[in-house]
Amino acid sequence: MVVTASAPTDSLEAVFRIESARIIAGVARIVRDVGIAEEIAQDALVAALEAWPETGAPSNPGAWLMATAKHRAIDLVRRKETYARKLVEVGRTLGEVPPVEPTDADGIDDDLLRLIFIACHPVLSPDARIALTLRLVGGLTTNEIARAFLVSEPTIAQRIVRAKRSLAEAEVPFEVPYGTDRASRVASALDVIYLVFNEGYAATAGEDLVRPGLCEDALRLARVLAGLMPVEPEAHGLVALLEFQASRIAARTGPTGEPVLLADQNRSKWNRMLIRRGSEALRRAGDGPYSLQAAIAACHAQAVRFEDTDWTAIAVLYRQLMALTPSPVVELNRAVAISMSEGPAAGLTLVDALADEPALKNYHLLPSVRGDLLERLGRREEARAEFERAVSMTRNERERELLLERISCSDPVARTKSSSP
C-alpha cells in the first residue's frame, strides 16, 4: 500500500490497520506480553506520524513499522533491571532475540498464529476472547467493537484490559500449542471466529438483522487461520461454512433492512465467487462439526431454487452433527429439515420433544419454528400463540417485525418454508 503525501495520516492509519496484527505478533515474541506489544506497536505508529511528513513515506511502510517496533521492543528488554533473570527463565540470550530486519509484508509467519492462540486462550472468558481477538488480530478499535456488539465503549475497554492482565498473570506462553493441548486451543480459536461471524450474520439484538462488517472480519480471520494451519481440516471446514453463509448476506434483507426468509430469497444475489471459495475449502475439510455444517450450507448453495433443496441429505447431515456434538439447537435445525423432507407433522414431533430443554428456555427460534409448523398444519390459533411467544423473547427489532407480520397476516394459506432467514 502506498502512503500518499497529500493524506499521510489517513493513509498511515490504513497501513497500520492492515499491518497491526503482524506487528503486535512480532513484538510479542520479543517482550512476551501482548499488552506491552500493543503499546509498542502504537509507539511505532506515533513515530511514523512524526517522521514521514518530513522524510517521506518509505517504499515498504509495513516493514518500516515492524522494524521500528522491534527496535523499541529490544531496547525495552535491554533496559529491564531483571533482564538477566528473565534470560535464565526463558533460556534465551541477546543473540537469540529475533532480528529487526524488515520482514516480508505479504508473508504470514508463526508469530501471527501465536497471537491468535493467545487472544483465544481458554483462560479468558468467551466475551474477553472475542474482544481481544478483534482488537489485536482484527485491528478493530475499541469503539468499533463496542458498536458492533451494541455495548458501551468502556465495557469493551475493560474487557480488553482485564484479558491482557489475565494472560500476564497466568503467564500464558507466546507459542503455538502442540500435543494434547493443541486440539482444545484450535477449537477455542475456531469458536471465537464462529461466534464473531454469527453475531454479524444474525444479530442478537438491535435494529439490524445483519452486520456485514463483523461477518467480513470473521471471514478474514478464518482465512488467515486456515492459511497458517493448512493441514488443519476443521480450519478449512470453518472457512467453507463462513464462505457459504457470507454468500447469502446480500439476499437476507430487503430494501429497508427487513428479513427475507430463505424460501423468498433472490438467489441471483447470492455471491457465486464466495460459493466457489466455500466449495474449494470444503474439499480440504474433514468430518468435524464445522465441516458438517459447511456440507449443510453447501446443500443450500447448490440448490438453484428453494424447491430443489435436498432436505433429506440435510437431515442426514444434521443427524451426523448431533452424533458428533449433541445440542438442542442442532436438533431443532434437524427438525426443520425433517419437516421439509417428511412433512410438518414429523417435524413437530421432534420440536415438541425439545419443549422442556433448559438451553432453549429463552430461545426465540423454538416457538418460531413450532409456530411455522403449526401454521403449515392449519392450526392457526396455536401458531399465533407461538409467534407471540417468540416476539416476547427476541431482542432483535427486525426479527420482531417479521414475527408480528406473521401474527397479523390474514392470508389463510399456510406457507411452506423454513422459519430461519
Secondary structure, 3 states (H helix, E strand, C coil): CCCCCCCHHHHHHHHHHHHHHHHHHHHHHHHCCHHHHHHHHHHHHHHHHHHHHHHCCCCCHHHHHHHHHHHHHHHHHHHCCCHHHHHHHHCCCHHHCCCCCCCCCCCCCHHHHHHHHHHCCCCCCHHHHHHHHHHHHCCCCHHHHHHHHCCCHHHHHHHHHHHHHHHHHCCCCCCCCCCHHHHHHHHHHHHHHHHHHHHHHCCCEECCCCCHHHHHHHHHHHHHHHHHCCCCHHHHHHHHHHHHHHCCHHHCECCCCCECCHHHCCHHHCCHHHHHHHHHHHHCCCCCHHHHHHHHHHHHHHCCCHHHCCHHHHHHHHHHHHHHCCCHHHHHHHHHHHHHHHCHHHHHHHHHCCCCCHHHCCCCHHHHHHHHHHHHCCCHHHHHHHHHHHHHHCEEHHHHHHHHHHHHCCCCCCCCCCCCC
